[in-house]
Amino acid sequence: MFTTPTQQAVKAPQPSLERQFIIDYLAEKGYCLEKLQTLPADLVKELMTAACTYANLKLAEIEARSRFRRKIQFED
């Protein structure tokens, strides 16, 4: 049985972690996902661009830390 990329993505931890980072970013700015529907489109685009950038950077940070730890463990 074949799985679609969407089905594979749901199994991975990154989408849920990325979503949580986005939610956290919006909360810091005083917004929530549900509230975005009531805001002007240009503001929503600006907020989501910033939130996605933040989430992407946080995921990259986690990945870099993981690689660094693995590198340290294998050097010993």
N, C-alpha and C positions, 0 to 999 in steps of 0.2 A: 504494500500500500504506500502510495506517495503522499508526502506532506507538502503543503504549500509553505512559502516563506513566512507567511503570517502565522501559521500553526507552529513553525519552528521558533519564531520570535517570541511567541507567548510562553514557550517552555524556558527560554533564557531569562536569567535574573535581571539583565540590563533594562528591559522596558519598564518593569515595575520600579526599579531603582531610579531610572531617569524620570519617570512620572512623579515620584516622590520628591526628587530634587526640584522639579518644576513647581510642584505644589508648595514646597517650602519657600522657594524664591518669591512666589506670588504672595504668600502669607507675610513675608518680611516687608513687602511693599503695600500691604493692607488690602489685598485682593484674594479672591478664591476663584476656582475654575467656573463655578456656576455664575458668579457675578460678572464674568467677562462678557456674557451674552448681552448684558444691558449697556455695555460701554461702546463708544464709537469705534468703528473698525480700525482707524489709524492708531488709536491707543492700544487696542488689543494686539495689533500686529507688532507694535513697539514692545509691549510687555512680553509677548510670547517669544519674540526674537531674543530679548535679553534673558528670559527664563531658560530657553533652550540652549543658549550659549553657556549660561551658568551650569546647567545640568551636564552639558558636554565636557566642560572643563573639570567638573567634579568627577565624572566617570574616568577621564584621562588621568586625573590625580590618583584615583584608586588603582587603576591599571599600572601606572608607573611605580607606585609603592609595592604592588604585588611582584612586579618584575625585579625590583631592587631586592626585595626579601629573598626571592628565589636565587638571585645572583649571589647574595651573601651566603645563603645556605649551601650552595654548591661549591663555593670557594673554600669552605672549611674542610 
